[in-house]
Amino acid sequence: MYRIFQKPLSIKNKDIFDKFKSEIKREQIKLLYQQIPIAIIGESLAAVFLGMALWHVINNTLVLIWLFYILVFSDLLKIPLLYFYHTKKELFSDKDWLNLIYAGIFISGVAWGIASSILIPTNSTPHQIYVVFMITGVTAAANVLYSPVQLAYLFFLFPSFGLFTLWLFLQGQIYVLLGICALIYIFVMLFVSYYFSQQLISTLAMRFKITNLSSVKMSLEEEVSTRTEELEKLLALTKSTLESTADGILVVNLKGNVEYFNQQFLDMWNIPPDFIKEHNDEEIINFVVNQVKDPDTFVNKIKELYNHDQESFDELHFKDGKIFERYSKPHWMYGQIVGRVWSFRDITLRVRLSYLANHDALTGLPNRTSLYERIEQTINYAQRTNSSLAVFFIDVDEFKLINDNLGHDAGDELLQKIALRLKKCVRESDTVARFGGDEFVLLFVTKSHKNTLLIAKKILDKISKPFKLTAQEVIVTSSIGISVYPKDGSDTTTLLKNADMAMYLAKRDGRNNFQFYNGAINEQSSRRLSMQTRIYNALKNQEFFILYQPIYDLKNMRLIGAEALLRWKQPDLGILMPDDFIPIAEETDLINQLGEWVFRHACFQNKTWQDMGLPPICMAINVSWKQLKKDNFIQIVQNAITDSGLSSEYLEIEFTESTVMKNSAKIDTVLQEISRMGIRMSIDDFGTGYSSLNSLRSFPVSKLKIDRGFVSGCTTNGNDASIVETIISLAHSLKLRVLAEGVDSTDKAFFLRQLHCDEVQGFLYSPPIEPQKMVELLKAPPSSKHNRRSLVARNQDFR
């Protein structure tokens, strides 16, 4: 901003004098050429008169030769030189033009030297006097004409008067004295020519200095004008920038007077413009202090910073829930503090999103992303303190029974109460996190194996006590797997995997117990291998099938899509949900084969409905990040579309926030290719994982699906309601559609409609149903609530 004031406004003398030197030389040459015509005329007339005077006393032939030499060879040849100098000056450099005129002047000097030595009569004193008079006059006149460049005069003086002086000395007697006088004359002419030349140079130098000073003055005036204009533009740009920033800016001087503020500052603090103009900072503080939660700390921090040169950064928490970042730094000018600059940034939404990214919305516990970070931190702490880290993997036994019999709301309430009991089992410094579903992870630093046993027993005891849900008591148990750092693993992944394996062993042993990881748990790996084999055989035996859950436009209740939900009818275990087999399939290429099967069947089914003349809808299919990383994923999707004949606009691919978090170049490329194919994309279970605003902007998604965990509590829990409202507002600000899943009551539907949610799905409208039941829904008009409700009633077994 201040760079324009750092340029020196000074003149470098050496550069200017160097410039004068070349300009003066050029002007000397110009003056010399301007006076050559006068020299030619005067020289020609003098030559003619001298020839006439010598015609009767000197051989006429010599006189004619001399006249021809001086008039033609000397004078006439200078005329073309003058012509080209004035019309074609660019042909030669200044030095070349000077050398050419030197040659012409020297030829003239030789001519007059011949006249004063060879043509001078020896037997006629009057004629000798005439010759001396002429040569003296010519050399004196030449002094004036050739003085612009002294060397030019020397080229004339020495050959002309020098030969004459030599002739005088050769005559002897009285002529020797005349020769001495001639030498004195030469020295006088040299001095006069030097004086004339220096006077001319001084005059030219003075003229150029004056001209240059005028030019410099104009240049300085232009520079000052330019810099003033630049400053005005810069100040305007700075003010525009400060007015357009999202930060509130306030500048005050040491006397407490406000020097600058932007509109954002007034808006953030709800200060009237007239008030801030008429009051000082102390009065402004008194006006806003009651907005913050801790007024005393707010005021003391401001007073502490005045007249100090340190910078300050902190957060301000408001009574209405807002959170501001406050940044302050001294305002320096000329090496002294003249005030302070205060900057305020509203980070409420960022903090809320950060909380959502790192905490489970249902229980308020750290989520899986935050858990990974905390395990890494706790491992480092255990290393420094030579302690052990116990990782508890806790799974609620038979949790599905609660959901099936009491509903999802009761299941959510149970998870919340379990989270509270787990937190009471450990210290504040320990970590309790929700890993997902009905799984929790607890981190406990200890130096005693006995303490680990006590905590495990305490957890089992706390969870097994009755819970009061929906006006009735229920009793649940839990299974706990424990891995210990460093014995059972030295990194996050290994510790969690081994604790998970130990938890499965605890379930196998009858549930409601805990098991430490040991090498014998390899049996668990065998079970997974067995499950992989069953999945492979299930693909061959056509044991998989797809149910479709309708998706409605909340504004007009038109059926606009369906989500394809995979199920496995396992001969020994019954109907299995994706959570029971997808994680195992993801460990091998089976996930790719399953994904291909789902894409083909879902696309063919959607095209079949369209061929029946039913309204076209969009088919949503869930994929995992491991599927997206497969090299042939794009080809699988393309083949499904091509073979089925389904237009790509009727296909939608859903992936979770964890997929966005992977930040893989491979996944980025695949998503961009999917977008180019015209396939829609949406983020599933939004709010339960981690995704940055930058990711939402960069990925070509068109829809956010609000996780059912938020939707289930949106009418009873203020936090859930705020989160749902925030997600909808965020999505709409990014030009994205919003779908709420898990809508199971009219109250929730009404609440979502008030927030302008775009799409809904859930048991209020329909559970996942078979293809034929979808046909009935597609045939029913949007307003046919009776038909839709009857379909729901007939399909409750698909919950």
C-alpha positions in Angstrom: 0.0 0.0 0.0 2.8 2.4 0.8 5.2 1.4 -1.9 4.6 4.4 -4.1 6.1 6.6 -1.4 9.4 4.6 -1.4 10.5 5.7 -4.9 13.2 8.4 -4.7 12.3 11.8 -6.3 15.9 12.7 -7.1 18.1 13.3 -10.2 21.3 11.4 -10.9 23.9 14.0 -11.9 26.2 11.6 -13.7 23.4 10.4 -16.0 22.4 14.0 -16.9 26.0 15.2 -17.6 26.6 12.1 -19.8 23.5 13.1 -21.7 24.7 16.7 -21.9 28.1 15.6 -23.3 26.5 13.8 -26.3 23.9 16.5 -26.9 26.5 19.3 -26.8 28.7 17.5 -29.3 25.8 17.0 -31.6 24.9 20.7 -31.3 28.5 21.7 -32.0 28.5 19.7 -35.2 25.1 21.2 -36.2 26.5 24.8 -35.7 29.6 23.9 -37.7 27.6 22.6 -40.6 25.3 25.7 -40.5 28.3 28.0 -40.9 30.0 26.0 -43.7 28.0 27.8 -46.5 29.3 31.2 -45.2 32.8 29.8 -45.3 32.3 28.4 -48.8 31.1 31.8 -50.1 33.8 33.9 -48.3 36.5 31.4 -49.3 35.4 31.4 -53.0 35.3 35.3 -53.2 38.7 35.6 -51.5 40.2 33.0 -53.9 38.9 34.9 -56.9 40.2 38.2 -55.7 43.6 36.6 -54.9 43.7 35.0 -58.4 43.0 38.3 -60.1 45.8 40.0 -58.0 48.3 37.3 -58.9 47.3 36.9 -62.6 50.0 39.3 -63.9 52.8 38.4 -61.6 52.5 34.6 -61.4 52.4 31.9 -64.1 48.8 31.9 -65.2 48.7 28.1 -65.4 49.6 27.8 -61.7 46.9 30.4 -60.9 44.3 28.5 -62.9 45.2 25.1 -61.3 45.1 26.7 -57.8 41.7 28.3 -58.5 40.3 25.0 -59.9 41.6 23.2 -56.8 40.1 25.5 -54.2 36.8 26.3 -56.1 35.9 22.8 -57.4 37.8 20.3 -55.3 37.5 22.1 -52.0 34.4 24.3 -52.0 32.0 22.6 -54.5 32.5 19.1 -53.0 31.3 20.4 -49.6 27.9 21.2 -51.1 26.8 17.5 -51.4 28.1 16.9 -47.9 25.9 19.7 -46.6 22.9 18.4 -48.5 23.1 14.9 -47.2 23.8 16.1 -43.6 20.6 18.1 -43.6 18.4 15.5 -45.4 19.9 12.1 -44.7 21.6 12.6 -41.3 20.7 9.1 -40.2 23.2 7.7 -42.9 26.2 8.3 -40.6 26.9 8.8 -36.9 27.9 12.2 -35.4 31.5 11.1 -35.4 31.4 10.2 -39.1 29.8 13.5 -40.1 32.5 15.3 -38.1 35.3 13.4 -39.7 33.9 14.2 -43.2 33.8 17.9 -42.5 37.3 17.7 -41.0 38.5 16.4 -44.4 36.8 19.2 -46.3 38.2 21.9 -44.0 41.7 20.4 -44.2 41.6 20.4 -48.0 40.7 24.1 -47.9 43.5 24.8 -45.5 46.0 23.1 -47.8 44.8 25.3 -50.7 45.4 28.5 -48.8 48.8 27.1 -47.6 49.8 26.6 -51.2 48.7 30.2 -52.0 50.8 31.6 -49.2 53.9 29.7 -49.9 54.1 28.6 -53.6 52.0 31.3 -55.3 53.4 34.3 -53.3 55.6 36.5 -55.7 59.2 36.9 -54.6 59.9 40.1 -56.6 56.8 42.2 -55.8 56.5 43.5 -52.3 52.9 44.9 -52.8 51.7 41.6 -54.1 53.4 39.8 -51.1 51.6 42.2 -48.8 48.3 41.5 -50.5 48.8 37.7 -50.1 49.7 38.1 -46.4 46.6 40.3 -46.0 44.4 37.7 -47.6 45.8 34.7 -45.7 45.5 36.6 -42.4 42.0 37.6 -43.1 40.9 34.1 -44.2 42.4 32.4 -41.1 40.9 35.1 -38.8 37.5 34.6 -40.4 37.8 30.9 -40.2 38.4 31.2 -36.5 34.9 32.5 -36.1 33.3 30.1 -38.6 35.0 26.9 -37.4 35.2 27.6 -33.6 32.1 25.5 -32.8 34.6 22.6 -32.9 38.1 23.7 -32.2 39.7 20.7 -33.9 38.0 21.8 -37.2 39.7 25.1 -37.0 43.1 23.5 -36.3 42.6 21.4 -39.5 42.4 24.7 -41.3 44.9 26.9 -39.4 47.9 24.6 -39.4 48.0 23.8 -43.2 47.1 27.3 -44.3 49.1 29.5 -42.0 51.7 26.9 -41.1 53.0 26.6 -44.7 53.1 30.5 -44.9 55.1 30.6 -41.6 57.5 28.0 -43.0 58.0 30.0 -46.2 58.8 33.1 -44.1 61.5 31.3 -42.2 63.0 29.9 -45.4 63.4 33.4 -46.9 65.8 34.5 -44.2 66.8 38.0 -43.1 63.9 40.2 -42.1 61.5 37.4 -43.0 62.6 35.4 -40.0 61.2 38.1 -37.7 58.0 38.0 -39.7 58.0 34.2 -39.2 58.2 34.7 -35.4 55.3 37.1 -35.7 53.4 34.5 -37.6 54.0 31.9 -34.9 52.7 34.4 -32.3 49.6 34.9 -34.5 49.1 31.1 -34.6 49.2 30.9 -30.8 46.8 33.8 -30.5 44.4 32.2 -33.0 44.6 28.9 -31.0 43.7 30.7 -27.8 40.9 32.7 -29.4 39.5 29.5 -31.0 39.7 27.7 -27.6 38.0 30.5 -25.9 35.2 30.7 -28.5 34.8 26.9 -28.3 34.6 26.8 -24.5 32.1 29.7 -24.4 30.0 27.9 -26.9 30.1 24.7 -24.8 29.3 26.6 -21.6 26.4 28.3 -23.4 25.0 25.0 -24.7 25.5 23.3 -21.4 23.6 26.0 -19.6 20.8 25.8 -22.2 20.5 22.1 -21.8 20.6 22.3 -18.1 17.7 24.8 -18.2 15.8 22.7 -20.7 16.5 19.6 -18.6 15.4 21.3 -15.4 12.2 22.2 -17.1 11.8 18.7 -18.3 12.6 17.3 -14.9 10.1 19.6 -13.3 7.4 18.5 -15.7 8.5 14.9 -15.1 8.3 15.4 -11.4 4.9 17.0 -11.7 3.7 14.1 -13.8 5.1 11.6 -11.4 3.5 13.3 -8.4 0.2 13.4 -10.3 0.6 9.8 -11.3 1.4 8.7 -7.7 -1.4 10.8 -6.3 -3.8 9.1 -8.7 -2.4 5.7 -7.8 -2.8 6.5 -4.1 -6.4 7.6 -4.6 -7.1 4.4 -6.5 -5.3 2.3 -3.9 -7.2 4.0 -1.1 -10.4 3.5 -3.0 -9.5 -0.2 -3.5 -8.5 -0.6 0.1 -11.7 0.9 1.3 -13.7 -1.3 -1.1 -11.8 -4.3 0.1 -12.4 -3.5 3.7 -16.1 -2.9 3.0 -16.5 -6.2 1.1 -14.7 -8.4 3.6 -16.6 -10.7 5.9 -14.6 -9.3 8.9 -15.8 -6.4 11.0 -13.0 -3.8 11.2 -12.5 -1.0 13.8 -9.6 1.4 14.0 -9.2 3.6 17.1 -6.5 6.1 18.1 -4.8 6.3 21.6 -7.4 8.9 22.7 -10.2 6.4 22.1 -11.6 8.2 19.0 -12.8 6.0 16.2 -10.8 6.6 13.0 -12.3 3.9 10.7 -15.0 1.2 10.8 -16.7 -0.8 8.1 -20.4 -1.7 7.7 -19.7 -5.3 8.6 -18.5 -4.2 12.0 -21.8 -2.3 12.6 -23.9 -5.2 11.4 -22.0 -7.8 13.6 -22.4 -5.7 16.8 -25.9 -4.2 15.9 -24.5 -0.7 16.3 -26.4 2.3 14.7 -24.1 4.2 12.3 -24.9 7.6 13.9 -24.0 6.2 17.3 -20.5 5.2 16.4 -19.8 8.5 14.7 -20.8 10.5 17.8 -19.2 8.3 20.6 -15.7 7.2 21.6 -14.5 3.6 22.1 -15.4 3.5 25.8 -19.0 4.4 25.1 -19.1 1.9 22.3 -17.8 -0.8 24.6 -20.5 0.0 27.1 -23.1 -0.3 24.3 -22.0 -3.8 23.2 -20.6 -5.4 26.4 -23.9 -6.9 27.5 -24.0 -9.0 24.3 -21.1 -11.3 25.4 -21.2 -14.0 28.0 -18.3 -12.7 30.0 -18.4 -8.9 30.0 -15.6 -8.4 32.5 -13.1 -10.4 30.6 -14.1 -8.7 27.4 -13.5 -5.2 28.8 -10.3 -6.1 30.7 -8.7 -7.6 27.6 -9.4 -4.3 25.7 -7.9 -2.2 28.5 -4.9 -4.5 28.8 -3.9 -4.0 25.2 -4.0 -0.2 24.9 -0.5 1.3 24.6 1.1 -2.1 24.2 2.8 -3.4 21.1 1.7 -7.1 21.3 -0.9 -8.7 19.1 -3.9 -10.5 20.6 -6.2 -13.3 19.4 -9.1 -14.9 21.2 -12.7 -16.0 20.9 -15.8 -14.1 22.1 -18.9 -16.2 23.0 -22.2 -14.4 22.9 -25.3 -14.9 24.9 -27.3 -15.7 21.8 -24.9 -18.5 20.8 -22.8 -16.6 18.3 -19.0 -17.0 18.4 -16.6 -14.3 17.1 -12.8 -14.5 16.6 -11.2 -11.3 17.9 -7.9 -10.2 16.5 -6.1 -7.0 17.6 -2.8 -5.5 16.6 -1.2 -2.1 17.2 -1.5 0.6 14.6 2.0 1.9 13.8 2.9 5.2 12.1 6.3 6.7 11.8 7.7 4.1 14.2 5.2 4.9 16.9 2.0 3.3 18.1 -0.9 5.7 17.3 -3.8 3.3 18.0 -5.1 -0.2 17.6 -6.8 -2.2 14.8 -9.6 -4.6 15.8 -10.9 -7.3 13.6 -13.9 -9.5 14.3 -14.9 -12.6 12.4 -18.2 -14.5 12.9 -17.2 -18.2 13.1 -20.5 -19.5 14.5 -21.2 -21.6 11.4 -17.6 -22.8 11.1 -17.6 -23.9 14.8 -20.9 -25.6 14.4 -19.8 -27.5 11.3 -16.5 -28.3 12.9 -18.4 -29.8 15.8 -20.6 -31.8 13.4 -17.5 -33.0 11.7 -15.9 -34.2 14.9 -18.9 -35.2 17.0 -21.7 -37.6 16.8 -24.9 -35.7 16.4 -27.0 -38.2 18.4 -24.9 -38.6 21.5 -22.6 -35.6 21.4 -19.6 -38.0 21.7 -16.5 -37.7 19.4 -17.2 -39.5 16.1 -14.9 -41.9 14.3 -12.8 -39.2 12.7 -12.1 -37.5 16.0 -11.5 -40.9 17.6 -8.6 -41.7 15.2 -7.0 -38.4 16.1 -7.4 -39.0 19.8 -5.9 -42.5 19.6 -2.8 -41.1 17.9 -2.5 -38.4 20.6 -3.0 -40.9 23.4 -0.4 -43.3 22.0 2.1 -40.4 22.0 1.2 -39.6 25.6 1.5 -43.2 26.6 5.0 -43.4 25.0 6.1 -40.3 26.9 4.8 -41.5 30.3 5.7 -45.2 29.8 2.0 -46.1 30.3 -0.4 -48.5 28.6 -3.4 -47.5 26.5 -6.5 -49.7 26.7 -8.8 -49.6 23.8 -12.4 -50.8 24.6 -14.6 -51.8 21.6 -18.1 -51.8 23.0 -21.1 -53.2 21.1 -24.7 -53.2 22.5 -26.1 -56.7 22.4 -29.3 -57.3 20.4 -29.8 -53.6 19.7 -31.8 -54.5 16.6 -34.6 -55.8 18.9 -35.0 -52.4 20.4 -35.4 -50.7 17.0 -37.8 -53.4 15.7 -40.1 -53.5 18.8 -39.9 -49.9 20.2 -39.0 -48.0 17.1 -35.9 -45.9 16.0 -36.7 -43.1 18.4 -36.4 -45.5 21.3 -33.2 -46.9 19.9 -31.8 -43.4 19.6 -32.8 -42.6 23.2 -31.1 -45.8 24.4 -27.9 -44.9 22.6 -27.9 -41.4 24.2 -28.4 -42.9 27.7 -25.7 -45.5 27.2 -23.3 -42.7 26.1 -24.0 -40.8 29.4 -23.3 -43.9 31.5 -20.1 -44.6 29.6 -18.8 -41.1 30.3 -19.5 -41.6 34.0 -17.4 -44.8 34.0 -14.1 -43.0 33.2 -12.2 -39.8 33.9 -12.7 -36.5 32.0 -9.2 -37.0 30.5 -10.3 -40.3 28.9 -12.2 -40.6 25.7 -15.6 -42.1 24.9 -16.5 -42.1 21.2 -19.3 -43.4 19.1 -17.8 -45.6 16.4 -21.0 -46.1 14.5 -24.4 -47.7 14.9 -24.5 -49.3 18.4 -20.7 -49.4 18.7 -18.7 -47.3 21.1 -14.9 -47.0 21.7 -13.4 -46.0 25.0 -9.7 -45.0 25.5 -8.2 -45.5 28.9 -4.6 -44.7 29.9 -3.3 -46.8 32.8 -0.2 -48.4 34.2 -2.1 -51.3 35.9 -3.9 -54.3 34.3 -6.1 -54.4 37.4 -7.5 -50.9 36.6 -8.4 -52.1 33.1 -10.3 -55.0 34.5 -12.2 -52.8 37.0 -13.2 -50.4 34.2 -14.5 -53.2 32.0 -16.6 -54.7 34.9 -17.9 -51.2 35.7 -19.0 -50.7 32.1 -20.8 -54.0 32.0 -22.5 -53.3 35.3 -23.6 -49.8 34.3 -25.0 -50.7 30.9 -26.9 -53.8 32.3 -28.9 -51.7 34.7 -32.5 -51.0 33.5 -33.2 -48.1 31.1 -36.6 -46.3 31.0 -37.6 -45.9 27.4 -41.1 -44.8 26.1 -42.7 -45.3 29.5 -41.3 -48.8 30.0 -38.1 -50.3 31.3 -35.7 -52.3 29.1 -32.5 -54.1 30.0 -29.7 -54.5 27.5 -26.2 -55.9 27.8 -23.0 -55.2 26.0 -20.0 -57.0 24.7 -16.5 -55.5 25.1 -13.3 -56.3 23.3 -10.1 -54.9 24.7 -6.7 -54.3 23.0 -3.7 -52.8 24.9 -1.0 -50.6 23.5 1.8 -51.5 22.9 1.3 -55.3 23.5 -1.5 -55.7 21.0 -0.6 -53.1 18.4 1.4 -49.9 17.9 -1.0 -48.0 15.6 -4.6 -46.9 15.5 -5.8 -49.4 12.9 -4.2 -52.4 14.5 -5.5 -51.5 18.0 -9.1 -51.0 16.7 -9.0 -54.1 14.6 -7.8 -56.3 17.5 -10.3 -54.8 19.9 -13.0 -55.4 17.4 -11.9 -59.1 17.0 -11.9 -59.4 20.8 -15.4 -58.0 20.9 -16.7 -60.6 18.5 -15.1 -63.3 20.7 -17.0 -61.8 23.7 -20.3 -62.0 21.7 -19.5 -65.6 20.8 -19.0 -66.5 24.4 -22.5 -65.4 25.3 -22.5 -61.6 25.3 -22.5 -59.4 28.4 -18.8 -60.0 29.0 -15.4 -58.7 27.9 -12.4 -60.3 26.3 -8.8 -59.2 25.9 -7.3 -59.7 22.5 -4.9 -62.7 22.1 -3.6 -64.8 19.3 -6.3 -67.3 19.6 -8.8 -64.8 18.2 -7.6 -65.9 14.7 -10.8 -67.9 14.8 -12.6 -64.7 14.2 -10.6 -64.3 11.0 -11.7 -67.7 10.0 -15.3 -66.7 10.5 -14.8 -63.7 8.2 -13.2 -65.9 5.6 -16.2 -68.2 5.9 -18.5 -65.2 5.4 -16.6 -64.2 2.3 -17.1 -67.7 0.8 -20.9 -67.5 1.6 -21.1 -64.1 -0.2 -19.3 -65.6 -3.2 -21.7 -68.5 -3.3 -24.7 -66.2 -2.7 -23.9 -64.3 -5.9 -23.9 -67.6 -7.9 -27.1 -68.9 -6.2 -29.1 -65.6 -6.7 -29.6 -65.2 -2.9 -29.4 -61.4 -3.1 -32.4 -59.2 -3.9 -33.2 -55.5 -4.0 -35.9 -53.5 -2.2 -36.8 -49.9 -3.3 -37.7 -47.1 -0.9 -39.6 -44.3 -2.6 -38.4 -40.7 -2.6 -40.9 -37.8 -2.7 -40.8 -34.2 -3.6 -41.9 -32.6 -0.3 -43.3 -29.6 -2.1 -45.9 -31.4 -4.3 -45.6 -34.9 -2.8 -44.8 -36.3 -6.3 -42.9 -39.6 -6.4 -39.6 -38.6 -8.0 -37.1 -41.4 -7.2 -36.3 -44.6 -5.3 -33.3 -45.8 -3.4 -32.1 -49.3 -4.2 -31.4 -51.2 -1.0 -29.6 -54.6 -1.1 -30.7 -57.5 1.0 -29.4 -61.1 1.4 -31.7 -64.0 2.0 -29.2 -66.3 3.7 -30.5 -69.9 4.0 -29.0 -70.3 7.6 -29.2 -66.8 9.0 -32.3 -65.4 7.3 -32.6 -61.8 5.9 -29.3 -60.0 6.3 -28.9 -56.2 6.1 -25.9 -54.6 4.2 -24.1 -53.9 7.5 -23.8 -57.6 8.1 -21.9 -58.4 4.9 -20.8 -55.3 3.0 -17.8 -54.6 5.3 -16.6 -58.2 4.7 -17.2 -57.9 1.0 -15.2 -54.7 0.9 -12.1 -56.5 2.1 -12.0 -58.5 -1.2 -13.1 -58.0 -4.8 -16.5 -59.3 -3.8 -17.7 -55.7 -3.3 -17.0 -55.1 -7.0 -19.0 -58.0 -8.0 -21.9 -57.1 -5.6 -21.8 -53.5 -6.9 -22.0 -54.6 -10.5 -24.9 -56.9 -9.7 -26.8 -54.0 -8.0 -26.2 -51.5 -10.8 -27.4 -53.9 -13.5 -30.5 -55.0 -11.6 -31.5 -51.5 -10.5 -30.9 -50.0 -14.0 -32.9 -52.8 -15.7 -35.7 -52.4 -13.2 -35.9 -48.7 -13.7 -36.0 -49.1 -17.5 -38.7 -51.7 -17.1 -40.9 -49.3 -15.2 -40.4 -46.7 -17.9 -41.2 -49.2 -20.6 -44.5 -49.9 -18.8 -45.4 -46.2 -19.4 -44.9 -45.2 -15.7 -43.5 -41.8 -14.8 -39.7 -41.8 -15.1 -37.9 -41.6 -11.7 -34.3 -41.4 -10.6 -32.7 -44.6 -9.2 -30.3 -43.9 -6.3 -27.6 -46.5 -5.6 -25.2 -46.5 -2.7 -21.5 -47.0 -3.3 -18.5 -47.1 -1.0 -15.1 -45.4 -1.5 -13.6 -48.8 -2.0 -15.9 -49.4 -5.0 -15.0 -46.0 -6.4 -11.3 -46.8 -6.2 -11.7 -49.9 -8.4 -10.2 -49.5 -11.8 -13.3 -50.9 -13.6 -16.0 -49.0 -11.7 -16.7 -46.5 -14.5 -16.9 -49.4 -16.9 -19.4 -51.2 -14.6 -21.7 -48.2 -14.5 -21.4 -47.6 -18.2 -22.2 -51.2 -19.1 -25.3 -51.1 -16.8 -26.6 -48.0 -18.5 -25.8 -49.2 -22.0 -27.2 -52.7 -21.6 -30.4 -51.6 -19.9 -31.0 -48.7 -22.2 -31.6 -46.4 -19.2 -30.8 -42.7 -19.7 -28.0 -41.6 -17.4 -30.2 -38.7 -16.1 -32.3 -41.3 -14.2 -29.4 -42.7 -12.2 -28.0 -41.2 -9.0 -24.9 -42.4 -7.1 -24.7 -41.9 -3.4 -21.6 -41.9 -1.3 -20.9 -41.0 2.3 -18.9 -38.1 3.7 -16.1 -40.5 4.5 -15.6 -40.9 0.8 -15.1 -37.1 0.5 -12.6 -37.2 3.4 -10.4 -39.7 1.5 -9.2 -36.9 -0.7 -7.9 -39.5 -3.2 -6.9 -38.4 -6.7 -8.3 -41.6 -8.0 -11.7 -40.9 -6.4 -11.7 -37.3 -7.6 -11.1 -38.5 -11.2 -13.9 -41.1 -11.0 -16.4 -38.6 -9.6 -15.5 -36.1 -12.4 -16.0 -38.8 -15.0 -19.4 -39.8 -13.4 -20.4 -36.1 -13.7 -19.4 -36.0 -17.3 -21.6 -39.0 -18.0 -24.6 -37.0 -16.8 -25.1 -39.1 -13.7 -26.3 -37.3 -10.5 -24.4 -37.6 -7.3 -25.4 -37.1 -3.6 -23.7 -37.2 -0.2 -25.4 -39.8 2.0 -25.8 -39.5 5.9 -24.5 -35.9 5.7 -23.5 -34.5 9.1 -22.2 -37.8 10.6 -18.8 -37.7 9.1 -16.3 -35.0 7.9 -16.4 -32.9 4.8 -15.1 -29.4 4.3 -17.0 -26.6 2.5 -14.2 -26.7 -0.1 -15.0 -30.3 -0.8 -18.7 -29.6 -1.2 -17.8 -26.9 -3.7 -15.2 -28.9 -5.6 -17.1 -32.2 -5.9 -19.9 -32.2 -8.6 -22.6 -33.3 -6.2 -26.2 -32.1 -6.6 -27.8 -33.3 -3.3 -27.2 -33.7 0.4 -29.0 -36.4 2.4 -29.6 -35.5 6.0 -28.8 -38.5 8.3 -31.8 -40.1 9.9 -30.1 -39.5 13.3 -30.8 -35.7 13.0 -34.2 -36.1 11.4 -35.4 -38.4 14.2 -34.9 -35.7 16.9 -35.7 -32.6 14.9 -39.1 -32.1 16.5 -38.0 -32.9 20.1 -34.4 -31.9 20.3 -33.3 -28.3 19.8 -29.8 -29.2 18.8 -31.0 -31.6 16.2 -33.5 -29.0 14.9 -30.7 -26.5 14.6 -28.4 -28.9 12.8 -31.1 -29.8 10.3 -31.8 -26.1 9.7 -28.1 -25.4 9.2 -27.6 -28.3 6.8 -30.6 -27.2 4.7 -29.4 -23.6 4.7 -25.9 -24.6 3.8 -27.0 -26.9 0.9 -29.3 -24.2 -0.6 -26.5 -21.6 -0.4 -24.4 -24.0 -2.4 -27.3 -24.6 -4.9 -27.8 -28.2 -3.7 -31.0 -30.1 -3.1 -31.6 -31.6 0.3 -33.2 -35.0 1.1 -34.2 -35.9 4.6 -34.2 -39.7 5.3 -35.9 -41.5 8.1 -39.1 -39.4 8.1 -41.6 -41.4 10.2 -44.1 -38.8 11.5 -46.2 -36.0 10.2 -44.7 -33.6 12.7 -41.2 -34.2 11.2 -42.6 -33.8 7.7 -44.3 -30.5 8.6 -41.1 -29.3 10.3 -39.0 -30.1 7.2 -41.6 -28.5 4.9 -41.3 -25.3 7.0 -37.5 -25.3 6.4 -38.0 -25.8 2.6 -36.5 -29.2 2.5 -36.7 -30.5 -1.1 -37.1 -34.3 -0.8 -38.1 -36.9 1.8 -38.1 -40.6 2.3 -39.1 -42.7 5.3 -41.6 -45.0 6.8 -44.2 -42.2 6.9 -44.4 -42.5 3.2 -43.2 -46.1 2.5 -40.7 -48.6 3.8 -38.4 -50.4 1.3 -40.7 -52.4 -1.0 -40.6 -54.9 -3.8 -40.7 -53.8 -7.5 -44.4 -54.6 -7.9 -45.3 -52.4 -5.0 -43.4 -49.6 -6.6 -45.5 -50.0 -9.7 -48.6 -49.4 -7.6 -47.1 -46.3 -6.1 -46.0 -45.0 -9.5 -49.5 -45.5 -10.8 -51.1 -43.7 -7.9 -51.5 -39.8 -8.2 -49.5 -37.6 -5.8 -52.6 -36.7 -3.8 -53.7 -40.3 -3.2 -52.7 -40.5 0.4 -55.0 -43.4 1.1 -53.3 -45.6 -1.5 -49.9 -44.6 -0.2 -50.8 -45.3 3.5 -52.4 -48.7 2.6 -49.2 -49.7 0.8 -47.2 -48.7 3.9 -49.5 -50.8 6.1 -49.2 -53.8 3.7 -45.4 -53.6 3.7 -44.6 -53.2 7.4 -42.8 -56.5 7.3 -40.0 -54.9 5.2 -38.9 -52.8 8.1 
